[in-house]
Amino acid sequence: MSRFVNPKRKQTRLRPASLAVASLAALIATGDHAGARSGGSERSVEFVETRSAGDPIMAVVSLRNQRITVYDAKGWILRAPVSSGQKGRETPAGIFSVIQKVEDHYSNLYDDAYMPHMQRITWSGIALHGGALPGYPASHGCVRMPFDFAARLFDATAMGMRVIVAPTDVAPVEIAHPVLFQPKPGAGALAAARSAEAEEAARKAAQARLAATTAYREATRAMMPVRVAENLKLRAEAQLAAAETTLGSAISAEAKQQAEGAKAQAAARIAELQVQWDAAKAELQPKLDAATAAREAAAAAETARAAAAEAARRAARELEPMSVLISRKTQRLYVRQAFEPIFESPVTIADPDRPIGTHVFTAIERSGGDANLRWSVVSLDGGPLPGGPIEPQARARGGSGRDVEPMPTDPDSAKTALDRIVIPQDVLDRIAGIAPRSSLIVTDEALSSETGKGTDFVVLLSGEPQGGIKSRRRSPGAEVGYARPRDRFFWRSPFGSPFSTW
């Protein structure tokens, strides 16, 4: 791992799997204008060069070091300086996730300020985005990053990526413990089988619909002779009635003879058409029966298709990341998946009056199939510090904090926290969707009110300043939409002053 060097040398070491990270480095190397835009901050970006970088799964923002570090399953892959919230509008320390991504975003709170490549972490307005970095906390609560770094990070991340805002710079470490969930055996094979069944059911439903359509067309064609014969028969019956009327009113023998001839001819025609009508109806009936059967079969196949699709969705959902939070304050366990609450339940924490800390456990990867997951943990200091909140080193020491390596999490502290937790078996049975990127949060805190529609769990550290969020009013996700057209004329500098953005 290394600080920025010549891009040609890095390109020889990075593989296609880390294309997004590599392109970020190349852009930084060739974009001298980027340094001018952000006070040289692009030149402080670091990225991994000793291995192929995987997909980002976690970002840790250190308020003290004014730095963001992005991790994949094997370690850190990107680092960059940031500018967090100034005094009185501090970026809140806690646990978040990316809940919205908008490439071209303008603030609805601060003079329409330009916030490119915005990745929202609360609906009340805290986000990661590109911005000017004066070298110290200067925003109104957001985390500003170098412009080009923000652009490439935006392309590399996915919705739901965990974002941890920590008072100090902490790094995840691998951990193993019996409480950490593992996938149900055979979950992957079951999902594959359900998917295959859904595809087969969809194929059969399509065939049944085609068969029903064909049978309907054949019945429609067979209906035509019946209708023709019926109409001709009705006309012949009308002619017969007219002949009978004429016969009844005829006076001369000649007129009676003509009327009787017309009557006989009409009667013969009716008999002939009756035979044709009966034959056409006889030919039509099997086709009507076939069309009815085909329609019923299509309806049954569609019902089976819908059921198989739902079963496949349920099985696939069990392979999606799941978030579990255990709060010492409420003595409850909460489960969310895909930004939606699943269920909650009481949980037992030994010695419940003693702090347990705040720990984020992340299922990072598995070797294949239904093999056990590997877990990492990041522990955050919670509660008021004896000397008050930690001052950012970038302000106190002229930026030297950015050169300090993150402090690895103490796994023993995290294991001690897990040792105190007893989860009922029926709850464990319901927590099935454990896959890479699933998480378990153990904390002294209660859920933040920021947790809600369109979010994962949000936890704020009560012992840290929260000025950047206390003055904001939360808006539901469905009502937030501040993206503007990219071709909008923007008359002032898009980089703004250091104090013009969140």
FENTA-V300716 format. One record per residue. RES is the residue in three letters. OMEGA is omega as a letter, one per 40 degrees, with the letter a starting at -180 (999 if undefined). BURIAL is b if it has 9 or more other ideal C-beta (glycine too) atoms within 8 Angstrom, else e. Layout:
BEGIN
res->(RES RES)
omega->(OMEGA OMEGA)
burial->(BURIAL BURIAL)
END
This chain:
BEGIN
res->(MET SER ARG PHE VAL ASN PRO LYS ARG LYS GLN THR ARG LEU ARG PRO ALA SER LEU ALA VAL ALA SER LEU ALA ALA LEU ILE ALA THR GLY ASP HIS ALA GLY ALA ARG SER GLY GLY SER GLU ARG SER VAL GLU PHE VAL GLU THR ARG SER ALA GLY ASP PRO ILE MET ALA VAL VAL SER LEU ARG ASN GLN ARG ILE THR VAL TYR ASP ALA LYS GLY TRP ILE LEU ARG ALA PRO VAL SER SER GLY GLN LYS GLY ARG GLU THR PRO ALA GLY ILE PHE SER VAL ILE GLN LYS VAL GLU ASP HIS TYR SER ASN LEU TYR ASP ASP ALA TYR MET PRO HIS MET GLN ARG ILE THR TRP SER GLY ILE ALA LEU HIS GLY GLY ALA LEU PRO GLY TYR PRO ALA SER HIS GLY CYS VAL ARG MET PRO PHE ASP PHE ALA ALA ARG LEU PHE ASP ALA THR ALA MET GLY MET ARG VAL ILE VAL ALA PRO THR ASP VAL ALA PRO VAL GLU ILE ALA HIS PRO VAL LEU PHE GLN PRO LYS PRO GLY ALA GLY ALA LEU ALA ALA ALA ARG SER ALA GLU ALA GLU GLU ALA ALA ARG LYS ALA ALA GLN ALA ARG LEU ALA ALA THR THR ALA TYR ARG GLU ALA THR ARG ALA MET MET PRO VAL ARG VAL ALA GLU ASN LEU LYS LEU ARG ALA GLU ALA GLN LEU ALA ALA ALA GLU THR THR LEU GLY SER ALA ILE SER ALA GLU ALA LYS GLN GLN ALA GLU GLY ALA LYS ALA GLN ALA ALA ALA ARG ILE ALA GLU LEU GLN VAL GLN TRP ASP ALA ALA LYS ALA GLU LEU GLN PRO LYS LEU ASP ALA ALA THR ALA ALA ARG GLU ALA ALA ALA ALA ALA GLU THR ALA ARG ALA ALA ALA ALA GLU ALA ALA ARG ARG ALA ALA ARG GLU LEU GLU PRO MET SER VAL LEU ILE SER ARG LYS THR GLN ARG LEU TYR VAL ARG GLN ALA PHE GLU PRO ILE PHE GLU SER PRO VAL THR ILE ALA ASP PRO ASP ARG PRO ILE GLY THR HIS VAL PHE THR ALA ILE GLU ARG SER GLY GLY ASP ALA ASN LEU ARG TRP SER VAL VAL SER LEU ASP GLY GLY PRO LEU PRO GLY GLY PRO ILE GLU PRO GLN ALA ARG ALA ARG GLY GLY SER GLY ARG ASP VAL GLU PRO MET PRO THR ASP PRO ASP SER ALA LYS THR ALA LEU ASP ARG ILE VAL ILE PRO GLN ASP VAL LEU ASP ARG ILE ALA GLY ILE ALA PRO ARG SER SER LEU ILE VAL THR ASP GLU ALA LEU SER SER GLU THR GLY LYS GLY THR ASP PHE VAL VAL LEU LEU SER GLY GLU PRO GLN GLY GLY ILE LYS SER ARG ARG ARG SER PRO GLY ALA GLU VAL GLY TYR ALA ARG PRO ARG ASP ARG PHE PHE TRP ARG SER PRO PHE GLY SER PRO PHE SER THR TRP)
omega->(a i a i a a a i a a i a a a a a a a a i a a i a a a i a a a i i a i i a a i i a i a i i i i a i a i i a i i i i a i i i i i a a a a i i a a i a a a a a a i i i i i a a i a a i a i a i i a a i i a i i i a i a i a i a a i i a a a a i a i a i i i i i i a i i i a i a a a i i a a i i i i i i i a a i i a a i i a a a i i i i a i i i a i i a a a i i i a i a a a a a i a i i i a a i i i i i i i i i i i i i i i a i i i a i i i i i i a i i i i i i a i a i i a i a a i i i i i i i i i i i i i i i i a a a a a a i a a i a i a i i i i a a i i i i i i i a i i i a i i a i i i a a i i i i i i i i a i i i i i i i i i i i a i i i i i i i i a i a i i i i i i i i i a i a a a a i a i i i a i i i i i i a i i a i a a a i a a i a i a i i a i a i i a i i i i a i i a i a i i a i i i a i a a a a i i i i i i a a i i a a a a a i i i i i i a a i i i i i i i a a i a i a a i i a a a a a a a i a i a i i i a i a i i i i i i a a i i i i i a i i a a a i a a a a a a a i a i i a a a a i a a i i a a i i a a a a a a i i a a a a a 999)
burial->(e e e b e e b e e b b e e b e e e b e b b b b b b b b b b e b e e b b e b b e e b b e b b b b b b e e e b b e b b b b b b b b b b b b b b b b b e e e b b b b b b b b b b b e e b b b b b b b b b b b b b b b b b b b e e b e e b b b b b b b b b b b b b b b b b b b b b e b b b b b b b b b b b b b b b b b b b b e b b e e b b b b b b b b b b b b b b b b e b e e b b e b e e e b b b b b e b b b e b b e b b b e b b e b b b e b b e b b b e b b e e b b e b b e b b b e b b e e b b e b b e b b b e b b e e b e e e e b b e b b b e b b e b b b e b b e e b b e b b e e b b e b b e e b b e b b e b b b e b b e b b b e b b e b b b e b b e b b b b b b b b b b b b b b b e e b b b b b b b e b e e e e e e e b b b e e e e e e b b b b b b b b b e b e e e b e e b b b b b b b b b b b e b e e e e e e b b b b e e e b b b b e b e b e e b e b e b b b e b b e b b e b b e e b b e b b b b b b b b b b b b b b b b e b b e b b b e b b b b b b b b e e b e b b b b e e b e b e b b e e b e b e e e e e e e e e e e e b b e b e e b b)
END
